[in-house]
């Protein structure tokens, strides 16, 4: 705004100025989110530290600095990275299988009412059954080294199936009618209409599914104690009352889960459209 002989006039902002304002607003929001996350982390670390000092027994509750120090000691060994690589490989293999089966069954269910009637109750049963029950049942038929792969697949499959079904069914009928009128081939309809519509639902399924698959895979490792597994190390730490090691491996599970989710979603999300959380 500036003053003239006829009063006050408002200066119209240019597109560049509006972009600067938007960028500044986004940076403020990101800074606020980072500060809020840091404060939340500091609060719970303070609570943990206070409880550890109150208990004053590392066997029951080790202090945060003791856990971080032990994790750094473990990370300095080659065995740590070999074990984590094997566990990550099992979970990713299970998630990949769930993605393939989930997309295939979602396409079948949206294309055929009979397939939907047959598969929907199965997915409901899988979602409702606890992980431990599947582990005990599947251990009869599947080797323990492969059981975490199967459990991760089983936990992620209903999530992918449900979200992809929703994405396919939410396709714009007007666009589908336009494609039919102009005689678009199936490949073009899939590429121009279905894929853009399903992508947000698929990424949301992957975001949730990676967490479910990782937790289920590690839980299966704890219950089955396979060779070279994070779950085996957690089980042995509990068995031999190595509480600091137990907390250190649990912290490793959390950090790997967050890092794995961010890496996978960043790889699948086009630049400029935002990634995962």
Secondary structure by P-SEA (a helix, b strand, c coil): cccccccbbbbbbcaaaaaaaaaaaaaaaaaaaaaaaaaaaaaaaaaaaaaaaaaccccccccaaaaaaaaaaaaacaaaaaaaaaaaaaaaaaaaaaaaaaaaaaaaaaacaaaaaacaaaaaaaaaccaaaaaaaacccccccaaaaaaaaaaaaaaaaaaaaaaaaaccaaaaaaaaaacccaaaaaaccccccaaaaaaaaaaaaaaaaaaaaaaaaaaacccccaaaaaaaaaaacaaaaaaaaaaaaaaaaaaaaaaaaaaaccccccccc
